[in-house]
Amino acid sequence: MIGSVLILCACLFLSFFFSGTETAFTAASLPLMHEMEKKGNKRAKIVTKVKAKSDRFLGMILFGNNVVNIAATAITTSICITLLGQRWGVFISTFVVSFVILIFCEIMPKTYAIRNPNTIALFVAPVVQLLTFLLAPLVAFVNSVVKNVMAILGLLKHEKLGDSAKTELRGVLNMQTSASIRSEKNMMKSVLDLSEVEVHEVMTYRSKIVSFDVNTEVKTLIEKVLNCPYTRIPLWKERKSKIVGVLNTKLLLRALQARHGDLTNFDVMSVATAPWFIPETTTLLTQLQAYRRRREHFAIVVDEYGETQGIVTLEDILEEIVGDIIDETDNPPEASLNALVQPDGTIMVDGSASIRDLNRNFGWDLPDDQASTIAGLLLYETERIPKKGASYSFYGFTFKVLDKKGNRITKMLITAPEKEAEEQN
């Protein structure tokens, strides 16, 4: 009797071990283990290897757990029959074993393991490695039988979820709510979006481009260029949409220095570079790689008809990742965003304000798949050209048209959902 009780205790302990280990290894963070492995942690290396061969690990765990649970049931039944007789012994043993295994060998170890998965996985890693090695032949046989049966039933197909690695990474980032890493979280999400955002969504629109007519009198043109806050200025001929060159102010200064300021027969186009035209559907990731390959920072964005739509620079793409980069020649952040928070909490914005910039700065979630500007979104949703003073509500926001120039919306007043909730209260 004493020997049976000791064996029963050993089986229950092993059941506790197998249940907790299964949960701990399943929930353990693989990225964390990789980082600890790089720092020389041998136990983390074992965990990484075990998780890489999950079929062997699960086979070992399930084999061991079922064996000890069945053994515990048989021993308990034998003890109860000896003490209580055939009828009551079977009944009592069934109740006792079910209760003990459920509470102490399933719920308790798994609850503790799910709260401390990495610590437990590292602690039991050597034991798991040893058991996996010792039970390898039995586990291999069981896995072989399982695979053959699944193949016969047609259950070996793998799920196809597209780019699951990127989706999983997005999910991990969205789960992080700590304010201390909010900036890093936004940058990482922006990096993942580079392959999905097109250049027309971040470009400077044609109406806002600072450019000069190449046929302007040389002295006047040079004065305009030198007084311009930008390093690279597009030059146009006949009409603003016909860009014929890009003038770099550094190259211009070098040329003027070489001529000792003599503007006689000086041709500005002689120091201008050929414009680099790119389609508006180019993704930011593709364009970033092109900038690195060509060692250029400036490109002209054109539509499907070859008409100039705007310009995109390397800084525009970097700002998409890290946020606004303001230097001594730029406008204040509020001006560059084209948005101004009013005393009552509403926000006055230019119609040309980027939806992506507004979402990033105010924590909104307005869609930008059908329009890149806030005015474009209003036109898309209303399917008409709104009148001045008109108000519309969608996505929980209220949009009021404050000013227009022709058919173009120039000023809007936006009331965010939080503000509407406060007013209702």
C-alpha positions in Angstrom: 0.0 0.0 0.0 2.8 2.4 0.9 4.6 1.7 -2.4 1.4 2.3 -4.4 0.8 5.6 -2.6 4.4 6.7 -3.4 4.1 5.8 -7.0 0.7 7.6 -7.2 2.4 10.8 -5.8 5.2 10.5 -8.3 2.6 10.2 -11.2 0.7 13.2 -10.0 4.0 15.2 -9.7 4.9 14.2 -13.3 1.5 15.1 -14.5 1.9 18.5 -12.8 5.3 18.9 -14.5 4.1 17.9 -18.0 1.0 20.2 -17.9 2.9 23.2 -16.7 5.8 22.6 -19.1 3.5 22.4 -22.1 1.9 25.7 -21.3 5.2 27.4 -20.4 6.9 26.4 -23.7 3.9 27.3 -25.8 3.6 30.8 -24.3 7.3 31.5 -24.0 8.5 34.5 -26.0 10.6 33.3 -28.9 12.1 36.8 -29.6 13.1 37.1 -26.0 14.7 33.7 -26.1 16.6 34.7 -29.2 18.0 37.8 -27.5 19.0 35.8 -24.4 20.6 33.2 -26.6 22.7 35.9 -28.3 23.9 37.0 -24.8 25.1 33.5 -24.1 22.2 32.0 -22.1 22.4 28.2 -22.7 18.9 27.5 -21.3 17.4 30.0 -23.8 19.3 28.2 -26.6 17.6 24.9 -25.5 14.2 26.6 -25.4 14.7 27.9 -28.9 15.7 24.5 -30.3 12.8 22.8 -28.6 10.2 25.3 -29.9 11.7 24.9 -33.4 10.8 21.2 -33.3 7.4 21.6 -31.8 6.0 18.3 -33.1 8.7 16.3 -31.1 8.1 18.4 -28.0 4.3 18.1 -28.1 4.6 14.3 -28.8 6.9 13.9 -25.8 4.6 16.0 -23.5 1.4 14.3 -24.5 2.9 10.9 -24.4 4.3 11.4 -20.9 1.2 13.2 -19.6 -1.2 10.5 -20.7 1.0 7.7 -19.4 1.3 9.2 -15.9 -2.4 10.1 -15.8 -3.5 6.6 -16.8 -1.1 5.1 -14.3 -2.4 7.4 -11.5 -6.0 6.4 -12.4 -5.2 2.7 -12.3 -3.3 2.9 -9.0 -6.0 5.0 -7.3 -8.6 2.6 -8.4 -6.6 -0.4 -7.0 -6.1 1.4 -3.6 -9.8 2.3 -3.3 -11.0 -1.2 -4.2 -8.7 -2.6 -1.6 -10.0 -0.2 1.1 -13.6 0.2 0.1 -14.5 -2.8 -2.0 -15.5 -3.2 -5.6 -18.7 -1.1 -5.8 -17.6 2.0 -3.8 -14.0 1.7 -4.7 -14.5 2.3 -8.4 -17.0 5.2 -7.8 -14.8 7.0 -5.2 -11.6 6.5 -7.3 -13.2 8.0 -10.4 -14.3 11.1 -8.4 -11.0 11.5 -6.5 -8.8 11.1 -9.5 -10.8 13.4 -11.7 -10.8 16.1 -9.0 -7.1 15.8 -8.1 -5.9 15.7 -11.7 -8.2 18.6 -12.8 -7.2 20.9 -9.9 -3.7 20.0 -9.1 -2.4 18.6 -12.4 -4.1 20.7 -15.0 -5.6 24.0 -13.8 -3.0 24.9 -11.2 0.2 24.2 -13.1 -1.2 25.8 -16.3 -2.4 28.9 -14.5 1.0 29.4 -12.9 2.8 28.7 -16.1 0.8 31.1 -18.2 1.7 33.9 -15.7 5.4 33.0 -15.7 6.1 31.3 -19.1 9.6 32.5 -19.8 10.9 31.8 -16.2 9.4 28.3 -16.1 10.6 27.4 -19.7 14.2 28.4 -18.8 14.0 26.5 -15.5 12.8 23.2 -16.9 14.7 23.5 -20.3 17.4 20.9 -19.4 14.9 18.3 -18.2 12.8 18.8 -21.3 15.8 18.3 -23.5 16.7 15.1 -21.7 13.2 13.7 -21.9 12.9 14.6 -25.5 16.1 12.7 -26.2 15.1 9.6 -24.1 11.6 9.4 -25.5 12.6 10.2 -29.1 12.0 6.7 -30.5 8.6 6.3 -29.0 7.6 9.9 -30.0 8.9 9.3 -33.6 6.7 6.2 -33.9 3.6 8.0 -32.5 4.2 11.0 -34.8 4.6 8.7 -37.8 1.2 7.0 -37.0 -0.5 10.4 -36.5 0.9 11.9 -39.8 -0.2 8.8 -41.8 -3.7 8.9 -40.4 -3.9 12.7 -41.0 -2.7 12.2 -44.6 -5.4 9.6 -45.2 -8.0 12.0 -43.9 -6.6 14.9 -45.8 -5.7 17.0 -42.7 -2.1 17.9 -43.5 -2.8 21.1 -45.4 -1.2 24.2 -44.0 -3.3 27.4 -43.5 -2.6 30.3 -45.8 -2.9 33.6 -44.2 -0.7 35.7 -46.5 2.1 37.6 -44.8 1.4 36.1 -41.4 4.8 37.3 -39.9 4.0 40.9 -40.7 0.4 40.6 -39.5 1.6 39.0 -36.2 4.2 41.8 -35.7 1.4 44.3 -36.2 -0.7 42.5 -33.6 2.2 42.5 -31.1 2.7 46.3 -31.6 -1.1 47.0 -31.2 -1.1 45.1 -27.9 1.6 47.4 -26.5 -0.3 50.2 -24.5 2.6 51.6 -22.4 3.0 55.3 -22.9 6.7 55.0 -22.4 7.2 53.2 -25.8 4.4 55.0 -27.7 7.0 56.8 -30.0 8.9 53.6 -30.8 5.6 51.8 -31.4 4.4 54.4 -33.9 7.8 54.3 -35.7 7.7 50.5 -36.0 4.2 50.6 -37.3 5.2 53.2 -39.9 8.1 51.0 -41.1 5.7 48.2 -41.7 3.4 50.5 -43.7 6.1 51.6 -46.1 5.3 48.8 -48.5 1.6 49.8 -48.5 1.7 53.6 -48.7 2.2 55.2 -52.1 4.1 58.4 -52.8 1.1 60.4 -53.7 -0.1 60.1 -50.1 2.9 61.9 -48.7 4.1 64.2 -51.6 3.9 68.0 -51.7 1.1 68.8 -54.1 1.7 70.8 -57.3 -0.2 73.8 -55.9 2.3 74.1 -53.0 5.5 73.5 -54.9 8.0 76.4 -54.9 9.3 76.5 -58.5 10.6 79.1 -60.9 10.3 79.8 -64.6 13.6 78.9 -66.3 13.1 81.8 -68.8 13.1 84.4 -66.0 15.9 87.0 -66.3 19.0 85.4 -64.9 19.7 87.9 -62.2 16.1 87.9 -60.9 16.0 84.1 -61.0 19.2 83.7 -59.0 17.9 86.2 -56.4 14.7 84.2 -56.1 16.6 80.9 -55.8 19.0 82.3 -53.2 16.2 83.7 -51.1 14.3 80.4 -51.2 14.5 78.2 -48.1 14.9 75.0 -50.1 18.0 73.4 -51.4 16.5 71.9 -54.5 14.1 73.9 -56.6 12.2 72.6 -59.7 12.5 74.8 -62.9 9.6 74.9 -65.3 9.1 76.0 -68.9 5.9 77.3 -70.5 3.7 76.0 -67.7 4.3 75.0 -64.0 3.5 71.4 -64.7 6.2 71.1 -67.3 9.4 70.5 -65.1 12.6 70.7 -67.1 15.2 70.6 -64.4 16.0 70.7 -60.7 18.4 73.4 -59.5 20.6 72.6 -56.5 21.6 75.8 -54.7 25.0 74.4 -53.7 25.8 73.7 -57.4 24.6 77.2 -58.2 26.8 78.9 -55.6 29.8 76.9 -56.8 29.2 78.0 -60.4 28.8 81.6 -59.4 32.0 81.4 -57.3 33.8 80.0 -60.3 32.6 82.9 -62.5 33.4 85.4 -59.7 29.8 86.6 -59.8 29.8 87.3 -63.5 26.3 86.6 -64.9 27.2 87.3 -68.5 25.8 84.5 -70.7 25.2 82.4 -67.6 22.7 79.6 -68.3 21.0 78.3 -65.2 20.2 75.1 -66.9 23.9 74.4 -67.2 24.0 73.7 -63.5 20.5 72.1 -63.2 20.1 68.3 -63.1 17.6 66.4 -65.1 14.3 65.8 -63.3 13.6 62.3 -62.0 10.0 61.4 -62.7 8.3 58.6 -60.8 4.7 57.3 -61.0 2.3 58.3 -58.2 1.6 54.6 -57.4 5.2 53.9 -56.3 5.3 52.6 -52.7 7.4 54.4 -50.1 9.6 51.3 -49.6 10.3 51.0 -53.3 11.1 54.8 -53.5 13.3 54.6 -50.4 15.4 51.8 -51.9 15.6 53.8 -55.2 16.9 56.9 -53.3 19.6 54.8 -51.8 20.5 53.1 -55.1 20.6 56.4 -57.1 21.9 58.5 -54.2 19.3 61.1 -54.8 16.9 62.9 -52.5 14.3 64.5 -54.9 11.8 63.1 -57.4 8.9 64.5 -59.4 5.6 62.6 -59.0 3.5 62.2 -62.2 0.1 60.6 -62.9 -0.8 58.0 -65.5 -0.9 60.7 -68.1 2.6 62.0 -67.3 1.3 65.2 -65.7 3.2 66.5 -62.7 1.2 66.0 -59.5 3.8 66.9 -56.9 7.3 66.2 -55.5 8.5 63.7 -52.9 11.8 63.9 -51.1 13.8 61.5 -48.9 12.8 63.7 -45.9 9.1 63.1 -46.7 9.6 59.3 -46.4 11.7 59.7 -43.2 9.0 61.9 -41.7 6.5 59.1 -42.5 8.5 57.0 -40.1 9.8 59.3 -37.3 7.2 62.2 -37.6 7.8 65.8 -38.6 11.4 66.9 -38.9 11.5 70.6 -38.3 14.6 72.7 -39.1 15.4 76.4 -39.0 13.8 77.0 -42.4 10.6 75.1 -41.8 7.3 76.4 -40.5 6.2 75.5 -36.9 4.7 72.0 -36.5 1.2 73.3 -36.4 1.6 75.2 -39.6 3.2 72.2 -41.4 0.4 70.0 -40.2 -2.2 72.6 -41.5 -4.2 72.1 -38.3 -5.0 74.4 -35.3 -6.7 73.2 -32.1 -9.4 75.7 -31.1 -10.2 76.7 -27.5 -13.4 74.6 -27.5 -11.4 71.5 -28.6 -12.5 71.5 -32.2 -9.7 71.5 -34.8 -9.5 73.8 -37.8 -7.6 72.3 -40.7 -6.7 73.1 -44.3 -8.5 71.0 -46.9 -5.1 69.9 -48.1 -4.1 68.4 -44.7 -2.9 64.8 -45.0 -5.2 62.2 -43.4 -2.2 60.2 -42.3 -0.6 63.2 -40.5 -3.9 64.0 -38.8 -4.3 60.4 -37.7 -0.7 60.3 -36.3 -0.8 63.6 -34.5 -4.3 63.3 -33.0 -4.6 59.5 -32.6 -7.5 59.3 -35.0 -8.3 56.3 -37.3 -9.8 58.0 -40.4 -9.5 55.8 -43.5 -6.9 56.9 -46.1 -7.4 54.3 -48.7 -9.8 56.3 -50.9 -8.4 59.8 -50.3 -5.1 61.2 -49.0 -6.3 64.6 -47.9 -9.1 65.5 -45.5 -11.0 67.5 -48.2 -10.7 64.5 -50.5 -12.2 62.2 -47.8 -15.2 64.7 -47.5 -15.8 64.7 -51.2 -15.6 60.9 -51.4 -18.0 60.4 -48.5 -20.6 63.1 -49.6 -20.3 62.4 -53.3 -20.9 66.1 -54.0 -19.1 69.4 -53.7 -20.2 70.8 -50.3 -21.4 74.3 -49.8 -19.7 76.7 -47.4 -21.2 76.2 -43.9 -22.4 72.7 -44.6 -21.8 70.1 -41.9 -21.5 66.3 -42.3 -21.0 63.4 -39.9 -19.3 60.1 -40.6 -16.8 57.8 -38.8 -18.0 59.5 -35.5 -16.6 62.9 -36.6 -18.4 66.1 -37.6 -16.9 68.0 -40.5 -18.0 71.6 -41.2 -16.9 73.5 -44.3 -15.6 76.9 -43.3 -14.2 78.3 -46.6 -13.9 77.4 -50.3 -12.1 78.7 -53.3 -14.1 77.7 -56.4 -14.7 74.0 -56.0 -11.8 73.5 -53.6 -12.4 73.2 -49.9 -9.7 75.3 -48.2 -10.8 75.3 -44.5 -12.7 72.8 -42.4 -13.7 72.5 -38.7 -13.5 69.0 -37.3 -15.2 67.8 -34.1 -13.7 64.5 -32.9 -15.8 61.8 -31.2 -14.4 62.6 -27.8 -15.5 66.2 -28.0 -19.0 65.1 -29.2 -19.3 62.8 -26.2 -18.4 65.6 -23.8 -21.0 68.0 -25.4 -23.7 65.3 -25.1 -22.9 64.8 -21.4 
